[in-house]
């Protein structure tokens, strides 16, 4: 096997995403043949001994990509110092090795979340250049006017930077609440909740129903399933690159 960058080898082994592997290298937590390695170093796993935090790097895991219907109150992380339930607690222990969530879904939000043990998949689905569409059902307080929804579609300033154009449609309206469908191609921290607050219609419930072409369908909350081969292929090939 030829020499490859360490962050790529670490991600391929299912330890973490490639981006996190770069952090491990910066922190001096990776050694090659008992010598601390740095960002940009390479190795050949067939002849070199690679260690992360003192543990030998294992062979790459079988590729895995899982769709989880995350319940509210569950943290989109592999572990939590406060002892809260994480998304990995909902996955059988036999499948957890190297598994990590792709992106995040707020603790108080629910719905579609993808998990994988492949760093390359994580990079593709989180890098801004791919602009994968994410679809949400958003229950907000009040009855937004058509002009308010148009402001949301056009972009709302958050931290001095306008959000990218969004698809926003009204699905249902009650006495003092409205159900919207929102489709985004970016994912700033708590973006939907912050935009809704800024427009005067706080979020009452937020559910992500689809990531790219992968839809929750009838998957019950708190349950998971492995993606089919065709779904795997479609989400890896589907991209919305900016010019």
Beta strands, then each sheet from edge to edge (+ up, - down):
strand 1: 4-5
strand 2: 30-32
strand 3: 35-36
strand 4: 42-43
strand 5: 50-52
strand 6: 55-56
strand 7: 65-70
strand 8: 100-101
strand 9: 110-116
strand 10: 134-141
strand 11: 157-158
strand 12: 161-162
strand 13: 167-173
strand 14: 177-184
strand 15: 203-211
strand 16: 214-215
strand 17: 224-226
sheet 1: 1+ 4-
sheet 2: 3+ 2- 5+ 6-
sheet 3: 8+ 9- 7+ 17-
sheet 4: 8+ 9- 15- 10+ 14- 13+
sheet 5: 8+ 9- 15- 16+
sheet 6: 11+ 12-
end
